[in-house]
Amino acid sequence: MNPSTPQAEFWRGKRVLVTGHTGFKGAWLTIWLARLGASVTGLSLPPATQPNLFGLARVAQLCDSYFCDIRDAQAITARISAVQPEIVLHLAAQPLVRASYRDPLETFSTNVMGTANLLNALREVKGVRVAVMVTTDKVYRNNEWHRPYREDDVLGGHDPYSASKAASEIVIASFRDAYLATQGVAVSSARAGNVIGGGDWSEDRLIPDAVRAWQAGQCLQIRRPQAIRPWQHVLEPLSGYLVLAQRLWDDAALAGAYNFGPGSDDAVSVRELVEHARREFSGAQVRYGDSLEGPHEAGWLALDIAKARADLGVNPRWRLANAVSRTMAWYHAQHDGSDARNLCETDIAMYEAVC
Protein backbone atom coordinates (compact mmCIF):
# COMPACT_ATOMS: atom_id res chain seq x y z
CA MET A 1 0.00 0.00 0.00
CA ASN A 2 1.35 3.43 -0.96
CA PRO A 3 1.07 5.47 2.27
CA SER A 4 1.18 8.81 0.41
CA THR A 5 -2.15 8.33 -1.43
CA PRO A 6 -5.71 7.63 -0.20
CA GLN A 7 -6.16 3.85 -0.17
CA ALA A 8 -9.41 1.94 -0.57
CA GLU A 9 -7.84 -0.98 1.33
CA PHE A 10 -7.57 1.28 4.37
CA TRP A 11 -10.89 3.12 4.15
CA ARG A 12 -13.16 0.24 3.19
CA GLY A 13 -15.67 -0.31 6.00
CA LYS A 14 -14.17 2.33 8.35
CA ARG A 15 -16.77 4.29 10.34
CA VAL A 16 -16.00 7.91 9.38
CA LEU A 17 -17.64 11.06 10.69
CA VAL A 18 -17.45 14.14 8.43
CA THR A 19 -18.64 17.42 9.89
CA GLY A 20 -19.54 20.08 7.35
CA HIS A 21 -20.48 17.50 4.71
CA THR A 22 -22.99 19.89 3.12
CA GLY A 23 -20.27 22.44 2.33
CA PHE A 24 -18.08 22.62 -0.76
CA LYS A 25 -15.07 20.73 0.61
CA GLY A 26 -17.20 18.45 2.75
CA ALA A 27 -19.31 17.34 -0.21
CA TRP A 28 -16.22 16.54 -2.29
CA LEU A 29 -14.72 14.66 0.67
CA THR A 30 -17.87 12.61 1.23
CA ILE A 31 -17.97 11.64 -2.45
CA TRP A 32 -14.34 10.53 -2.27
CA LEU A 33 -14.82 8.56 0.97
CA ALA A 34 -17.83 6.76 -0.50
CA ARG A 35 -15.74 5.90 -3.55
CA LEU A 36 -13.11 4.45 -1.20
CA GLY A 37 -15.73 2.30 0.53
CA ALA A 38 -15.97 4.07 3.89
CA SER A 39 -19.13 4.05 5.98
CA VAL A 40 -19.72 7.79 6.26
CA THR A 41 -21.89 9.81 8.62
CA GLY A 42 -22.26 13.52 7.92
CA LEU A 43 -23.14 16.24 10.45
CA SER A 44 -23.74 19.76 9.24
CA LEU A 45 -26.11 22.66 8.89
CA PRO A 46 -28.22 22.60 5.72
CA PRO A 47 -26.41 23.88 2.59
CA ALA A 48 -25.71 27.61 2.77
CA THR A 49 -26.09 28.40 -0.94
CA GLN A 50 -28.41 27.75 -3.83
CA PRO A 51 -27.31 25.94 -5.93
CA ASN A 52 -25.02 23.72 -3.87
CA LEU A 53 -22.86 20.67 -4.56
CA PHE A 54 -24.43 18.66 -1.73
CA GLY A 55 -27.80 18.71 -3.50
CA LEU A 56 -26.66 18.57 -7.11
CA ALA A 57 -24.34 15.60 -6.46
CA ARG A 58 -26.93 13.82 -4.27
CA VAL A 59 -24.38 13.51 -1.47
CA ALA A 60 -27.06 12.51 1.05
CA GLN A 61 -27.36 9.20 -0.84
CA LEU A 62 -23.71 8.41 -0.07
CA CYS A 63 -23.81 8.76 3.72
CA ASP A 64 -26.00 8.87 6.81
CA SER A 65 -26.74 12.58 6.68
CA TYR A 66 -27.87 14.63 9.68
CA PHE A 67 -28.46 18.36 9.99
CA CYS A 68 -26.97 19.49 13.29
CA ASP A 69 -25.41 22.70 14.61
CA ILE A 70 -21.97 22.05 16.11
CA ARG A 71 -22.66 24.85 18.57
CA ASP A 72 -25.29 22.57 20.17
CA ALA A 73 -23.08 20.54 22.50
CA GLN A 74 -25.85 18.22 23.66
CA ALA A 75 -26.98 17.36 20.12
CA ILE A 76 -23.40 16.80 18.92
CA THR A 77 -22.60 14.53 21.86
CA ALA A 78 -25.75 12.47 21.36
CA ARG A 79 -25.15 11.99 17.64
CA ILE A 80 -21.48 11.07 18.02
CA SER A 81 -22.38 8.64 20.79
CA ALA A 82 -24.82 6.95 18.41
CA VAL A 83 -22.39 6.85 15.48
CA GLN A 84 -19.27 5.70 17.40
CA PRO A 85 -16.88 6.84 14.64
CA GLU A 86 -13.40 5.43 14.27
CA ILE A 87 -12.14 8.44 12.28
CA VAL A 88 -13.35 12.04 12.46
CA LEU A 89 -12.75 14.64 9.74
CA HIS A 90 -13.89 18.02 11.06
CA LEU A 91 -14.67 20.57 8.34
CA ALA A 92 -17.76 22.32 9.77
CA ALA A 93 -17.07 26.05 10.11
CA GLN A 94 -18.04 29.59 9.29
CA PRO A 95 -15.44 29.80 6.48
CA LEU A 96 -15.69 33.33 5.06
CA VAL A 97 -13.56 36.34 5.98
CA ARG A 98 -16.03 39.04 4.96
CA ALA A 99 -18.93 37.22 6.66
CA SER A 100 -16.84 37.16 9.84
CA TYR A 101 -16.66 40.95 9.80
CA ARG A 102 -20.46 41.10 9.56
CA ASP A 103 -21.08 38.62 12.38
CA PRO A 104 -18.01 37.99 14.53
CA LEU A 105 -19.90 36.30 17.36
CA GLU A 106 -21.36 33.65 15.07
CA THR A 107 -17.89 33.09 13.63
CA PHE A 108 -16.25 32.65 17.03
CA SER A 109 -19.04 30.49 18.44
CA THR A 110 -19.01 28.19 15.41
CA ASN A 111 -15.28 27.93 14.86
CA VAL A 112 -14.07 27.91 18.47
CA MET A 113 -16.88 26.52 20.62
CA GLY A 114 -18.09 24.24 17.83
CA THR A 115 -14.63 22.69 17.68
CA ALA A 116 -14.51 22.38 21.47
CA ASN A 117 -17.94 20.72 21.51
CA LEU A 118 -16.83 18.12 18.99
CA LEU A 119 -13.55 17.33 20.74
CA ASN A 120 -15.27 17.11 24.11
CA ALA A 121 -17.79 14.64 22.65
CA LEU A 122 -14.93 12.45 21.44
CA ARG A 123 -13.82 11.94 25.05
CA GLU A 124 -16.81 9.61 25.43
CA VAL A 125 -16.12 7.52 22.29
CA LYS A 126 -14.05 4.44 23.10
CA GLY A 127 -13.43 3.30 19.51
CA VAL A 128 -12.26 6.57 17.97
CA ARG A 129 -8.64 6.42 16.79
CA VAL A 130 -8.05 9.51 14.65
CA ALA A 131 -9.34 13.09 14.43
CA VAL A 132 -8.24 15.45 11.63
CA MET A 133 -9.36 18.97 12.47
CA VAL A 134 -9.37 21.29 9.46
CA THR A 135 -8.49 24.93 10.11
CA THR A 136 -6.95 27.27 7.50
CA ASP A 137 -3.78 28.84 6.15
CA LYS A 138 -4.93 32.08 7.82
CA VAL A 139 -4.16 30.90 11.38
CA TYR A 140 -0.72 32.53 11.29
CA ARG A 141 -0.04 36.05 12.53
CA ASN A 142 0.45 37.67 9.17
CA ASN A 143 3.55 39.84 9.09
CA GLU A 144 3.37 40.39 5.32
CA TRP A 145 6.80 38.83 5.01
CA HIS A 146 7.64 37.14 1.74
CA ARG A 147 8.38 33.68 2.99
CA PRO A 148 5.96 30.78 3.47
CA TYR A 149 4.59 30.19 6.95
CA ARG A 150 5.72 27.09 8.83
CA GLU A 151 3.73 25.09 11.36
CA ASP A 152 5.79 26.48 14.26
CA ASP A 153 5.21 30.13 13.32
CA VAL A 154 3.19 32.31 15.70
CA LEU A 155 -0.60 32.05 15.47
CA GLY A 156 -2.77 35.15 15.14
CA GLY A 157 -5.52 36.82 13.17
CA HIS A 158 -6.56 40.36 12.29
CA ASP A 159 -10.04 39.54 10.99
CA PRO A 160 -12.51 37.53 13.12
CA TYR A 161 -12.35 34.50 10.82
CA SER A 162 -8.56 34.19 11.03
CA ALA A 163 -8.59 34.85 14.78
CA SER A 164 -11.30 32.26 15.36
CA LYS A 165 -9.34 29.63 13.49
CA ALA A 166 -6.13 30.48 15.33
CA ALA A 167 -8.06 30.16 18.60
CA SER A 168 -9.44 26.80 17.48
CA GLU A 169 -5.86 25.60 16.95
CA ILE A 170 -5.18 26.26 20.64
CA VAL A 171 -8.38 24.40 21.57
CA ILE A 172 -7.33 21.45 19.40
CA ALA A 173 -3.88 21.27 20.98
CA SER A 174 -5.37 21.52 24.48
CA PHE A 175 -7.84 18.67 23.99
CA ARG A 176 -5.15 16.55 22.34
CA ASP A 177 -2.64 17.07 25.15
CA ALA A 178 -5.00 17.15 28.13
CA TYR A 179 -7.40 14.35 27.18
CA LEU A 180 -7.34 12.59 23.85
CA ALA A 181 -3.69 11.53 23.51
CA THR A 182 -3.89 9.54 26.74
CA GLN A 183 -7.16 8.05 25.48
CA GLY A 184 -5.35 6.74 22.39
CA VAL A 185 -6.81 9.27 19.92
CA ALA A 186 -4.34 10.81 17.44
CA VAL A 187 -5.42 14.42 16.83
CA SER A 188 -3.99 16.67 14.10
CA SER A 189 -4.90 20.04 12.68
CA ALA A 190 -4.77 20.57 8.92
CA ARG A 191 -4.03 24.07 7.59
CA ALA A 192 -4.93 24.27 3.91
CA GLY A 193 -4.34 26.96 1.35
CA ASN A 194 -7.05 28.57 -0.79
CA VAL A 195 -9.01 25.93 -2.68
CA ILE A 196 -10.71 26.02 -6.06
CA GLY A 197 -12.78 23.38 -7.81
CA GLY A 198 -16.14 22.74 -9.39
CA GLY A 199 -19.27 23.03 -7.27
CA ASP A 200 -18.40 26.00 -5.07
CA TRP A 201 -21.06 28.70 -5.04
CA SER A 202 -20.00 30.48 -1.84
CA GLU A 203 -20.20 34.24 -1.56
CA ASP A 204 -17.06 36.37 -1.80
CA ARG A 205 -14.88 33.61 -3.24
CA LEU A 206 -12.94 34.36 -6.38
CA ILE A 207 -13.84 31.51 -8.75
CA PRO A 208 -17.53 31.31 -7.72
CA ASP A 209 -17.80 35.09 -8.16
CA ALA A 210 -16.17 34.78 -11.60
CA VAL A 211 -18.44 31.96 -12.72
CA ARG A 212 -21.58 33.78 -11.55
CA ALA A 213 -20.58 36.98 -13.33
CA TRP A 214 -19.42 35.40 -16.58
CA GLN A 215 -22.33 32.99 -16.91
CA ALA A 216 -24.63 36.00 -16.51
CA GLY A 217 -22.67 37.99 -19.13
CA GLN A 218 -21.47 40.46 -16.50
CA CYS A 219 -18.09 41.99 -15.76
CA LEU A 220 -16.24 40.47 -12.79
CA GLN A 221 -15.26 43.06 -10.19
CA ILE A 222 -11.96 42.35 -8.38
CA ARG A 223 -11.14 44.20 -5.14
CA ARG A 224 -7.52 43.23 -4.49
CA PRO A 225 -5.80 42.00 -7.64
CA GLN A 226 -2.31 42.00 -6.12
CA ALA A 227 -3.09 39.80 -3.09
CA ILE A 228 -0.97 36.62 -3.09
CA ARG A 229 -2.54 33.31 -2.02
CA PRO A 230 -1.53 29.60 -2.08
CA TRP A 231 -4.13 28.41 -4.62
CA GLN A 232 -4.77 24.68 -5.07
CA HIS A 233 -7.45 22.36 -6.40
CA VAL A 234 -9.80 21.09 -3.70
CA LEU A 235 -8.60 17.51 -4.22
CA GLU A 236 -5.09 18.45 -3.07
CA PRO A 237 -5.89 19.20 0.59
CA LEU A 238 -8.58 16.49 0.71
CA SER A 239 -5.98 13.95 -0.36
CA GLY A 240 -3.73 15.34 2.37
CA TYR A 241 -6.44 14.94 5.03
CA LEU A 242 -7.08 11.34 4.00
CA VAL A 243 -3.40 10.43 3.95
CA LEU A 244 -2.88 12.14 7.30
CA ALA A 245 -5.70 10.05 8.81
CA GLN A 246 -4.20 6.88 7.36
CA ARG A 247 -0.77 7.63 8.81
CA LEU A 248 -2.15 8.66 12.23
CA TRP A 249 -4.04 5.36 12.45
CA ASP A 250 -0.73 3.50 12.44
CA ASP A 251 1.50 6.09 14.11
CA ALA A 252 -0.02 8.40 16.71
CA ALA A 253 3.39 10.05 17.14
CA LEU A 254 2.69 11.93 13.90
CA ALA A 255 -0.11 13.92 15.60
CA GLY A 256 0.31 17.69 15.29
CA ALA A 257 -0.25 20.53 12.82
CA TYR A 258 0.30 20.19 9.07
CA ASN A 259 0.23 22.68 6.20
CA PHE A 260 -1.30 21.52 2.91
CA GLY A 261 -0.71 23.78 -0.04
CA PRO A 262 0.81 24.09 -3.51
CA GLY A 263 4.44 24.43 -4.45
CA SER A 264 5.92 27.87 -3.82
CA ASP A 265 5.57 28.99 -7.44
CA ASP A 266 1.82 28.33 -7.40
CA ALA A 267 1.27 30.95 -4.69
CA VAL A 268 0.27 33.69 -7.14
CA SER A 269 -1.73 36.92 -7.24
CA VAL A 270 -5.47 37.17 -7.58
CA ARG A 271 -4.92 38.82 -10.97
CA GLU A 272 -2.87 35.88 -12.25
CA LEU A 273 -5.47 33.36 -11.10
CA VAL A 274 -8.27 35.38 -12.71
CA GLU A 275 -6.36 35.56 -15.98
CA HIS A 276 -5.92 31.76 -15.93
CA ALA A 277 -9.69 31.38 -15.45
CA ARG A 278 -10.50 34.06 -18.01
CA ARG A 279 -8.68 32.10 -20.71
CA GLU A 280 -11.06 29.20 -20.06
CA PHE A 281 -14.21 31.34 -20.49
CA SER A 282 -14.93 32.96 -23.83
CA GLY A 283 -15.84 36.64 -23.67
CA ALA A 284 -15.10 36.98 -19.94
CA GLN A 285 -14.72 40.57 -18.75
CA VAL A 286 -12.87 41.78 -15.62
CA ARG A 287 -12.49 45.12 -13.85
CA TYR A 288 -9.60 45.31 -11.38
CA GLY A 289 -9.96 47.58 -8.37
CA ASP A 290 -7.37 49.65 -6.54
CA SER A 291 -6.67 47.01 -3.86
CA LEU A 292 -7.93 49.33 -1.09
CA GLU A 293 -11.63 48.48 -1.19
CA GLY A 294 -13.36 46.67 1.69
CA PRO A 295 -12.12 45.51 5.12
CA HIS A 296 -8.55 44.48 5.86
CA GLU A 297 -7.28 41.23 4.36
CA ALA A 298 -3.73 39.89 4.24
CA GLY A 299 -1.76 40.94 1.17
CA TRP A 300 0.74 38.07 0.99
CA LEU A 301 0.21 34.52 2.22
CA ALA A 302 1.96 31.25 1.35
CA LEU A 303 2.55 27.97 3.17
CA ASP A 304 5.68 25.91 3.75
CA ILE A 305 4.65 22.30 3.06
CA ALA A 306 8.00 20.64 3.86
CA LYS A 307 6.59 18.85 6.94
CA ALA A 308 3.74 17.20 5.00
CA ARG A 309 6.23 16.15 2.34
CA ALA A 310 8.75 14.74 4.80
CA ASP A 311 6.46 13.13 7.38
CA LEU A 312 3.51 12.05 5.20
CA GLY A 313 4.96 11.83 1.69
CA VAL A 314 2.26 14.25 0.48
CA ASN A 315 3.16 16.25 -2.62
CA PRO A 316 0.98 18.46 -4.86
CA ARG A 317 -0.09 16.68 -8.05
CA TRP A 318 -1.91 19.31 -10.11
CA ARG A 319 -0.14 22.54 -11.04
CA LEU A 320 -2.18 25.73 -10.91
CA ALA A 321 -2.92 25.94 -14.65
CA ASN A 322 -4.30 22.39 -14.63
CA ALA A 323 -6.29 23.04 -11.44
CA VAL A 324 -7.92 26.10 -13.00
CA SER A 325 -8.59 24.26 -16.26
CA ARG A 326 -10.25 21.33 -14.43
CA THR A 327 -12.30 23.75 -12.33
CA MET A 328 -13.62 25.78 -15.23
CA ALA A 329 -14.30 22.61 -17.26
CA TRP A 330 -16.41 21.35 -14.34
CA TYR A 331 -18.53 24.53 -14.27
CA HIS A 332 -18.94 24.54 -18.06
CA ALA A 333 -20.03 20.90 -18.11
CA GLN A 334 -22.43 21.25 -15.18
CA HIS A 335 -23.98 24.37 -16.70
CA ASP A 336 -24.49 22.44 -19.93
CA GLY A 337 -26.35 19.64 -18.14
CA SER A 338 -23.72 17.13 -17.00
CA ASP A 339 -24.31 15.34 -13.70
CA ALA A 340 -22.45 16.97 -10.80
CA ARG A 341 -21.56 13.73 -9.03
CA ASN A 342 -20.21 12.19 -12.23
CA LEU A 343 -18.10 15.29 -12.80
CA CYS A 344 -16.64 15.03 -9.28
CA GLU A 345 -15.93 11.31 -9.63
CA THR A 346 -14.24 11.92 -12.98
CA ASP A 347 -11.96 14.55 -11.44
CA ILE A 348 -11.18 12.24 -8.51
CA ALA A 349 -10.30 9.38 -10.89
CA MET A 350 -8.05 11.72 -12.89
CA TYR A 351 -6.37 12.92 -9.72
CA GLU A 352 -5.85 9.37 -8.44
CA ALA A 353 -4.27 8.40 -11.73
CA VAL A 354 -1.42 10.89 -11.29
CA CYS A 355 1.57 9.08 -9.77
C-alpha positions as CSV (number, residue, x, y, z in Angstrom):
1,M,0.0,0.0,0.0
2,N,1.4,3.4,-1.0
3,P,1.1,5.5,2.3
4,S,1.2,8.8,0.4
5,T,-2.2,8.3,-1.4
6,P,-5.7,7.6,-0.2
7,Q,-6.2,3.9,-0.2
8,A,-9.4,1.9,-0.6
9,E,-7.8,-1.0,1.3
10,F,-7.6,1.3,4.4
11,W,-10.9,3.1,4.2
12,R,-13.2,0.2,3.2
13,G,-15.7,-0.3,6.0
14,K,-14.2,2.3,8.3
15,R,-16.8,4.3,10.3
16,V,-16.0,7.9,9.4
17,L,-17.6,11.1,10.7
18,V,-17.5,14.1,8.4
19,T,-18.6,17.4,9.9
20,G,-19.5,20.1,7.4
21,H,-20.5,17.5,4.7
22,T,-23.0,19.9,3.1
23,G,-20.3,22.4,2.3
24,F,-18.1,22.6,-0.8
25,K,-15.1,20.7,0.6
26,G,-17.2,18.5,2.7
27,A,-19.3,17.3,-0.2
28,W,-16.2,16.5,-2.3
29,L,-14.7,14.7,0.7
30,T,-17.9,12.6,1.2
31,I,-18.0,11.6,-2.4
32,W,-14.3,10.5,-2.3
33,L,-14.8,8.6,1.0
34,A,-17.8,6.8,-0.5
35,R,-15.7,5.9,-3.6
36,L,-13.1,4.5,-1.2
37,G,-15.7,2.3,0.5
38,A,-16.0,4.1,3.9
39,S,-19.1,4.0,6.0
40,V,-19.7,7.8,6.3
41,T,-21.9,9.8,8.6
42,G,-22.3,13.5,7.9
43,L,-23.1,16.2,10.4
44,S,-23.7,19.8,9.2
45,L,-26.1,22.7,8.9
46,P,-28.2,22.6,5.7
47,P,-26.4,23.9,2.6
48,A,-25.7,27.6,2.8
49,T,-26.1,28.4,-0.9
50,Q,-28.4,27.8,-3.8
51,P,-27.3,25.9,-5.9
52,N,-25.0,23.7,-3.9
53,L,-22.9,20.7,-4.6
54,F,-24.4,18.7,-1.7
55,G,-27.8,18.7,-3.5
56,L,-26.7,18.6,-7.1
57,A,-24.3,15.6,-6.5
58,R,-26.9,13.8,-4.3
59,V,-24.4,13.5,-1.5
60,A,-27.1,12.5,1.0
61,Q,-27.4,9.2,-0.8
62,L,-23.7,8.4,-0.1
63,C,-23.8,8.8,3.7
64,D,-26.0,8.9,6.8
65,S,-26.7,12.6,6.7
66,Y,-27.9,14.6,9.7
67,F,-28.5,18.4,10.0
68,C,-27.0,19.5,13.3
69,D,-25.4,22.7,14.6
70,I,-22.0,22.1,16.1
71,R,-22.7,24.9,18.6
72,D,-25.3,22.6,20.2
73,A,-23.1,20.5,22.5
74,Q,-25.9,18.2,23.7
75,A,-27.0,17.4,20.1
76,I,-23.4,16.8,18.9
77,T,-22.6,14.5,21.9
78,A,-25.7,12.5,21.4
79,R,-25.1,12.0,17.6
80,I,-21.5,11.1,18.0
81,S,-22.4,8.6,20.8
82,A,-24.8,6.9,18.4
83,V,-22.4,6.9,15.5
84,Q,-19.3,5.7,17.4
85,P,-16.9,6.8,14.6
86,E,-13.4,5.4,14.3
87,I,-12.1,8.4,12.3
88,V,-13.3,12.0,12.5
89,L,-12.7,14.6,9.7
90,H,-13.9,18.0,11.1
91,L,-14.7,20.6,8.3
92,A,-17.8,22.3,9.8
93,A,-17.1,26.0,10.1
94,Q,-18.0,29.6,9.3
95,P,-15.4,29.8,6.5
96,L,-15.7,33.3,5.1
97,V,-13.6,36.3,6.0
98,R,-16.0,39.0,5.0
99,A,-18.9,37.2,6.7
100,S,-16.8,37.2,9.8
101,Y,-16.7,41.0,9.8
102,R,-20.5,41.1,9.6
103,D,-21.1,38.6,12.4
104,P,-18.0,38.0,14.5
105,L,-19.9,36.3,17.4
106,E,-21.4,33.6,15.1
107,T,-17.9,33.1,13.6
108,F,-16.3,32.7,17.0
109,S,-19.0,30.5,18.4
110,T,-19.0,28.2,15.4
111,N,-15.3,27.9,14.9
112,V,-14.1,27.9,18.5
113,M,-16.9,26.5,20.6
114,G,-18.1,24.2,17.8
115,T,-14.6,22.7,17.7
116,A,-14.5,22.4,21.5
117,N,-17.9,20.7,21.5
118,L,-16.8,18.1,19.0
119,L,-13.5,17.3,20.7
120,N,-15.3,17.1,24.1
121,A,-17.8,14.6,22.7
122,L,-14.9,12.5,21.4
123,R,-13.8,11.9,25.0
124,E,-16.8,9.6,25.4
125,V,-16.1,7.5,22.3
126,K,-14.0,4.4,23.1
127,G,-13.4,3.3,19.5
128,V,-12.3,6.6,18.0
129,R,-8.6,6.4,16.8
130,V,-8.1,9.5,14.6
131,A,-9.3,13.1,14.4
132,V,-8.2,15.4,11.6
133,M,-9.4,19.0,12.5
134,V,-9.4,21.3,9.5
135,T,-8.5,24.9,10.1
136,T,-6.9,27.3,7.5
137,D,-3.8,28.8,6.2
138,K,-4.9,32.1,7.8
139,V,-4.2,30.9,11.4
140,Y,-0.7,32.5,11.3
141,R,0.0,36.1,12.5
142,N,0.4,37.7,9.2
143,N,3.6,39.8,9.1
144,E,3.4,40.4,5.3
145,W,6.8,38.8,5.0
146,H,7.6,37.1,1.7
147,R,8.4,33.7,3.0
148,P,6.0,30.8,3.5
149,Y,4.6,30.2,6.9
150,R,5.7,27.1,8.8
151,E,3.7,25.1,11.4
152,D,5.8,26.5,14.3
153,D,5.2,30.1,13.3
154,V,3.2,32.3,15.7
155,L,-0.6,32.1,15.5
156,G,-2.8,35.1,15.1
157,G,-5.5,36.8,13.2
158,H,-6.6,40.4,12.3
159,D,-10.0,39.5,11.0
160,P,-12.5,37.5,13.1
161,Y,-12.3,34.5,10.8
162,S,-8.6,34.2,11.0
163,A,-8.6,34.9,14.8
164,S,-11.3,32.3,15.4
165,K,-9.3,29.6,13.5
166,A,-6.1,30.5,15.3
167,A,-8.1,30.2,18.6
168,S,-9.4,26.8,17.5
169,E,-5.9,25.6,17.0
170,I,-5.2,26.3,20.6
171,V,-8.4,24.4,21.6
172,I,-7.3,21.4,19.4
173,A,-3.9,21.3,21.0
174,S,-5.4,21.5,24.5
175,F,-7.8,18.7,24.0
176,R,-5.1,16.6,22.3
177,D,-2.6,17.1,25.2
178,A,-5.0,17.2,28.1
179,Y,-7.4,14.4,27.2
180,L,-7.3,12.6,23.8
181,A,-3.7,11.5,23.5
182,T,-3.9,9.5,26.7
183,Q,-7.2,8.1,25.5
184,G,-5.4,6.7,22.4
185,V,-6.8,9.3,19.9
186,A,-4.3,10.8,17.4
187,V,-5.4,14.4,16.8
188,S,-4.0,16.7,14.1
189,S,-4.9,20.0,12.7
190,A,-4.8,20.6,8.9
191,R,-4.0,24.1,7.6
192,A,-4.9,24.3,3.9
193,G,-4.3,27.0,1.3
194,N,-7.1,28.6,-0.8
195,V,-9.0,25.9,-2.7
196,I,-10.7,26.0,-6.1
197,G,-12.8,23.4,-7.8
198,G,-16.1,22.7,-9.4
199,G,-19.3,23.0,-7.3
200,D,-18.4,26.0,-5.1
201,W,-21.1,28.7,-5.0
202,S,-20.0,30.5,-1.8
203,E,-20.2,34.2,-1.6
204,D,-17.1,36.4,-1.8
205,R,-14.9,33.6,-3.2
206,L,-12.9,34.4,-6.4
207,I,-13.8,31.5,-8.7
208,P,-17.5,31.3,-7.7
209,D,-17.8,35.1,-8.2
210,A,-16.2,34.8,-11.6
211,V,-18.4,32.0,-12.7
212,R,-21.6,33.8,-11.5
213,A,-20.6,37.0,-13.3
214,W,-19.4,35.4,-16.6
215,Q,-22.3,33.0,-16.9
216,A,-24.6,36.0,-16.5
217,G,-22.7,38.0,-19.1
218,Q,-21.5,40.5,-16.5
219,C,-18.1,42.0,-15.8
220,L,-16.2,40.5,-12.8
221,Q,-15.3,43.1,-10.2
222,I,-12.0,42.4,-8.4
223,R,-11.1,44.2,-5.1
224,R,-7.5,43.2,-4.5
225,P,-5.8,42.0,-7.6
226,Q,-2.3,42.0,-6.1
227,A,-3.1,39.8,-3.1
228,I,-1.0,36.6,-3.1
229,R,-2.5,33.3,-2.0
230,P,-1.5,29.6,-2.1
231,W,-4.1,28.4,-4.6
232,Q,-4.8,24.7,-5.1
233,H,-7.5,22.4,-6.4
234,V,-9.8,21.1,-3.7
235,L,-8.6,17.5,-4.2
236,E,-5.1,18.4,-3.1
237,P,-5.9,19.2,0.6
238,L,-8.6,16.5,0.7
239,S,-6.0,14.0,-0.4
240,G,-3.7,15.3,2.4
241,Y,-6.4,14.9,5.0
242,L,-7.1,11.3,4.0
243,V,-3.4,10.4,3.9
244,L,-2.9,12.1,7.3
245,A,-5.7,10.1,8.8
246,Q,-4.2,6.9,7.4
247,R,-0.8,7.6,8.8
248,L,-2.2,8.7,12.2
249,W,-4.0,5.4,12.4
250,D,-0.7,3.5,12.4
251,D,1.5,6.1,14.1
252,A,0.0,8.4,16.7
253,A,3.4,10.0,17.1
254,L,2.7,11.9,13.9
255,A,-0.1,13.9,15.6
256,G,0.3,17.7,15.3
257,A,-0.2,20.5,12.8
258,Y,0.3,20.2,9.1
259,N,0.2,22.7,6.2
260,F,-1.3,21.5,2.9
261,G,-0.7,23.8,0.0
262,P,0.8,24.1,-3.5
263,G,4.4,24.4,-4.5
264,S,5.9,27.9,-3.8
265,D,5.6,29.0,-7.4
266,D,1.8,28.3,-7.4
267,A,1.3,31.0,-4.7
268,V,0.3,33.7,-7.1
269,S,-1.7,36.9,-7.2
270,V,-5.5,37.2,-7.6
271,R,-4.9,38.8,-11.0
272,E,-2.9,35.9,-12.2
273,L,-5.5,33.4,-11.1
274,V,-8.3,35.4,-12.7
275,E,-6.4,35.6,-16.0
276,H,-5.9,31.8,-15.9
277,A,-9.7,31.4,-15.5
278,R,-10.5,34.1,-18.0
279,R,-8.7,32.1,-20.7
280,E,-11.1,29.2,-20.1
281,F,-14.2,31.3,-20.5
282,S,-14.9,33.0,-23.8
283,G,-15.8,36.6,-23.7
284,A,-15.1,37.0,-19.9
285,Q,-14.7,40.6,-18.8
286,V,-12.9,41.8,-15.6
287,R,-12.5,45.1,-13.8
288,Y,-9.6,45.3,-11.4
289,G,-10.0,47.6,-8.4
290,D,-7.4,49.7,-6.5
291,S,-6.7,47.0,-3.9
292,L,-7.9,49.3,-1.1
293,E,-11.6,48.5,-1.2
294,G,-13.4,46.7,1.7
295,P,-12.1,45.5,5.1
296,H,-8.5,44.5,5.9
297,E,-7.3,41.2,4.4
298,A,-3.7,39.9,4.2
299,G,-1.8,40.9,1.2
300,W,0.7,38.1,1.0
301,L,0.2,34.5,2.2
302,A,2.0,31.2,1.4
303,L,2.6,28.0,3.2
304,D,5.7,25.9,3.8
305,I,4.7,22.3,3.1
306,A,8.0,20.6,3.9
307,K,6.6,18.9,6.9
308,A,3.7,17.2,5.0
309,R,6.2,16.1,2.3
310,A,8.8,14.7,4.8
311,D,6.5,13.1,7.4
312,L,3.5,12.0,5.2
313,G,5.0,11.8,1.7
314,V,2.3,14.2,0.5
315,N,3.2,16.3,-2.6
316,P,1.0,18.5,-4.9
317,R,-0.1,16.7,-8.0
318,W,-1.9,19.3,-10.1
319,R,-0.1,22.5,-11.0
320,L,-2.2,25.7,-10.9
321,A,-2.9,25.9,-14.7
322,N,-4.3,22.4,-14.6
323,A,-6.3,23.0,-11.4
324,V,-7.9,26.1,-13.0
325,S,-8.6,24.3,-16.3
326,R,-10.3,21.3,-14.4
327,T,-12.3,23.7,-12.3
328,M,-13.6,25.8,-15.2
329,A,-14.3,22.6,-17.3
330,W,-16.4,21.4,-14.3
331,Y,-18.5,24.5,-14.3
332,H,-18.9,24.5,-18.1
333,A,-20.0,20.9,-18.1
334,Q,-22.4,21.3,-15.2
335,H,-24.0,24.4,-16.7
336,D,-24.5,22.4,-19.9
337,G,-26.3,19.6,-18.1
338,S,-23.7,17.1,-17.0
339,D,-24.3,15.3,-13.7
340,A,-22.4,17.0,-10.8
341,R,-21.6,13.7,-9.0
342,N,-20.2,12.2,-12.2
343,L,-18.1,15.3,-12.8
344,C,-16.6,15.0,-9.3
345,E,-15.9,11.3,-9.6
346,T,-14.2,11.9,-13.0
347,D,-12.0,14.5,-11.4
348,I,-11.2,12.2,-8.5
349,A,-10.3,9.4,-10.9
350,M,-8.0,11.7,-12.9
351,Y,-6.4,12.9,-9.7
352,E,-5.9,9.4,-8.4
353,A,-4.3,8.4,-11.7
354,V,-1.4,10.9,-11.3
355,C,1.6,9.1,-9.8
